[in-house]
Amino acid sequence: MPDDFSTWEQIFQELIQEEKPRAKWTLHLDKNIVPDDAALGWRQHQQTVLGRFQCSRCCRSWSSAQVKILCHMYQDASKSQGRVLMRIFGQKCQKCFGSQFENPEFSTENIKRILNNLVNCILQRYYGHRKIAPISKASLDEKVPSDGPHDIFNCEACSLSSHGRCALAHKPRPPRSPSPSPKSHSSSPSKSWPSPPQTGNTDFGNRTFQEHSEPREIGSQMLLVLSIAALTFISFFIR
């Protein structure tokens, strides 16, 4: 856990008092709260943020944009008081066998961003309040890829989940938009298109075939008549 949590408490009080001066909210660390198991009357808030780690065994350091933070919130409306329990989950070193979960470190800018998101959640859920202005994004030297695979074997939140992985690990990805199909360069029409009507050239070809077939039929008839006439003429002389 953060060595100096008083900085977190101070920033939290400043942010909540700016919006609700008469409200009394407190922020505490609690290693016993777990995801999706808030007590009756409490509400849950989760964040995935950027943090830095250092292995206590090999002194290796790494940055992660998949640091899990869990908050359980409760408000006593009659006394205008509220309470927040916070748990910051650790990560193990990927290089050391049997390493322990290390606590993350955060820049002051990131601490403000985390608490700003928390106060926004409190204002919306308990007061129906508008959002306060978001903190500017992380500077360039703090940015690390956030879309890589989640290391469920070295994530403390995953180790506590009954499903073997935290909410971040099995968060559904938005469906991809279908890519446009490439246009076909073939001249043949699609199967779904209706058959094209016959053109004048086809009709002309049919007429040509019929015109050539008629003389053949006439010649056959003339040959038959001539054959009958020849047989009649021959039979006349035989008599």
C-alpha positions in Angstrom: 0.0 0.0 0.0 1.1 3.6 -0.4 3.7 4.6 2.2 2.2 8.0 2.6 -1.5 7.7 2.3 -2.0 11.1 3.9 -1.4 12.6 0.5 -4.4 10.6 -0.8 -6.6 11.7 2.1 -5.7 15.4 1.7 -6.4 15.4 -2.1 -9.7 13.5 -1.5 -10.9 16.1 1.0 -10.0 19.0 -1.2 -11.9 17.6 -4.1 -15.0 16.6 -2.1 -15.1 19.9 -0.2 -15.0 21.9 -3.4 -18.3 20.4 -4.5 -20.0 19.5 -1.1 -18.6 21.8 1.6 -21.0 20.5 4.3 -20.6 16.8 3.5 -18.2 14.8 5.6 -16.5 11.9 3.8 -13.5 9.8 4.9 -11.1 7.6 2.9 -9.5 4.5 4.3 -7.3 1.7 3.1 -8.7 -1.8 3.6 -7.0 -5.0 2.4 -10.1 -7.1 3.2 -12.6 -5.8 0.6 -12.9 -7.9 -2.6 -14.6 -7.2 -5.9 -18.4 -7.8 -6.3 -18.8 -8.5 -2.5 -19.9 -5.1 -1.0 -21.8 -5.2 2.2 -25.5 -4.4 2.4 -26.0 -0.7 1.7 -22.5 -0.2 0.2 -21.7 0.5 -3.4 -18.8 -0.5 -5.5 -16.5 1.6 -7.7 -13.5 0.2 -9.7 -10.8 1.7 -11.7 -7.9 0.5 -13.9 -5.0 2.9 -13.8 -1.4 3.4 -14.5 1.3 2.6 -11.9 4.9 1.5 -11.4 6.2 -1.5 -9.6 9.6 -2.7 -8.3 10.4 -6.2 -7.3 11.7 -6.5 -3.8 13.8 -9.6 -4.8 15.6 -8.7 -8.0 14.9 -4.9 -8.0 13.4 -5.1 -11.5 10.9 -2.3 -12.2 8.1 -2.2 -14.6 5.1 0.0 -15.5 1.6 -1.2 -15.9 -1.6 0.4 -17.2 -3.7 -2.4 -15.7 -3.4 -1.6 -12.0 -6.7 -2.5 -10.3 -8.2 -0.2 -7.6 -11.4 -1.1 -5.8 -13.6 1.1 -3.6 -16.6 0.4 -1.4 -18.7 3.4 -0.6 -21.4 4.1 2.0 -23.4 7.2 2.9 -25.4 8.0 6.0 -27.8 10.5 4.5 -29.3 11.5 7.9 -25.9 12.7 9.1 -24.6 13.8 5.7 -21.6 11.6 6.2 -19.9 9.1 3.9 -17.1 6.6 4.0 -14.9 5.1 1.3 -12.8 1.9 1.7 -10.1 1.5 -0.9 -7.9 -1.4 -1.9 -5.1 -1.1 -4.3 -4.1 -4.5 -5.8 -0.5 -5.4 -6.5 1.4 -7.4 -9.1 4.1 -10.0 -9.1 7.4 -9.9 -10.9 7.3 -12.0 -14.1 11.0 -12.9 -13.8 11.3 -14.2 -10.2 9.9 -17.5 -9.1 7.7 -17.4 -6.0 7.8 -13.6 -5.9 5.3 -11.7 -3.7 2.7 -9.1 -4.7 4.4 -5.7 -4.9 2.5 -2.5 -4.1 2.3 0.1 -7.0 3.6 3.6 -6.9 1.8 6.5 -8.5 2.8 10.0 -9.6 1.0 12.9 -8.0 -0.8 13.5 -11.2 -2.2 10.0 -11.3 -3.3 10.1 -7.7 -5.3 13.3 -8.5 -6.8 11.6 -11.5 -7.8 8.5 -9.5 -9.4 10.5 -6.7 -11.1 12.8 -9.2 -12.8 9.8 -10.7 -13.8 8.6 -7.2 -15.3 11.9 -6.2 -17.2 12.1 -9.5 -18.7 8.7 -8.8 -19.8 9.9 -5.3 -21.3 13.0 -6.7 -23.3 11.2 -9.3 -24.5 8.2 -7.2 -25.4 10.1 -4.0 -26.1 13.6 -5.0 -27.1 13.5 -8.7 -24.4 16.1 -9.2 -22.8 17.1 -12.5 -19.3 15.9 -13.2 -16.4 17.9 -12.1 -13.7 18.7 -14.7 -11.5 15.7 -15.4 -7.8 15.8 -14.7 -5.5 16.1 -17.8 -4.3 12.9 -19.3 -1.0 11.3 -18.3 2.2 12.9 -19.7 4.0 11.2 -22.6 6.7 9.6 -20.4 4.0 7.9 -18.3 2.0 6.4 -21.2 2.3 2.7 -21.7 0.3 0.3 -23.9 -3.1 -0.5 -22.2 -4.4 -2.9 -24.9 -2.0 -5.8 -24.3 -2.8 -9.2 -22.8 -3.7 -9.1 -19.1 -1.2 -11.2 -17.0 -3.8 -13.1 -14.8 -1.1 -15.2 -13.1 0.7 -12.2 -11.6 -2.4 -10.0 -10.8 -3.5 -9.9 -7.2 -7.1 -9.1 -8.1 -7.2 -12.2 -10.4 -5.9 -14.4 -7.6 -8.8 -13.4 -5.3 -11.6 -13.8 -7.9 -13.7 -16.9 -7.7 -13.5 -17.1 -11.5 -9.7 -17.0 -11.4 -9.5 -13.7 -13.1 -10.5 -10.1 -12.3 -13.0 -8.0 -14.1 -10.3 -6.5 -16.3 -9.2 -9.9 -17.6 -12.5 -10.9 -19.0 -13.9 -7.5 -19.9 -15.8 -8.0 -23.1 -14.3 -6.2 -26.1 -16.5 -4.1 -28.3 -17.5 -5.8 -31.5 -15.5 -4.9 -34.5 -17.3 -3.2 -37.4 -17.5 -5.4 -40.4 -14.9 -4.6 -43.0 -16.2 -3.7 -46.5 -16.0 -6.6 -48.9 -13.6 -5.9 -51.8 -15.2 -5.0 -55.1 -15.1 -7.7 -57.7 -13.4 -7.0 -60.9 -15.2 -9.8 -62.8 -17.6 -8.9 -65.5 -20.0 -11.7 -64.6 -23.1 -10.6 -62.8 -23.8 -11.6 -59.1 -26.0 -14.6 -58.5 -28.4 -12.4 -56.5 -28.9 -10.1 -59.5 -31.8 -10.9 -62.0 -30.9 -12.3 -65.3 -30.3 -9.6 -67.9 -33.0 -9.2 -70.6 -32.2 -10.5 -74.1 -30.7 -8.0 -76.4 -31.5 -7.2 -80.0 -28.5 -9.1 -81.1 -29.9 -12.3 -79.7 -33.3 -11.7 -81.4 -31.5 -11.1 -84.6 -29.7 -14.3 -84.3 -32.9 -16.2 -83.7 -34.5 -14.6 -86.7 -31.5 -15.5 -88.9 -31.7 -19.1 -87.8 -35.4 -19.3 -88.7 -34.9 -17.6 -92.1 -32.3 -20.2 -93.0 -34.5 -23.1 -91.8 -37.5 -22.2 -94.1 -35.7 -22.8 -97.5 -34.7 -26.3 -96.2 -38.3 -27.2 -95.5 -39.4 -26.0 -99.0 -36.7 -28.0 -100.8 -37.8 -31.1 -99.0 -41.4 -30.7 -100.2 -40.3 -30.1 -103.8 -38.1 -33.2 -103.7 -41.1 -35.2 -102.5 -43.4 -33.9 -105.3 -40.8 -34.5 -108.0 -40.3 -38.0 -106.7 -44.0 -38.8 -106.9 -44.2 -37.2 -110.4 -41.3 -39.3 -111.6 -42.8 -42.6 -110.3 -46.1 -41.7 -112.1 -44.3 -40.9 -115.3 -42.4 -44.2 -115.2 -45.5 -46.3 -114.4 -47.3 -44.6 -117.4 -44.7 -45.9 -119.9 -44.6 -49.4 -118.3 -48.3 -49.8 -119.1 
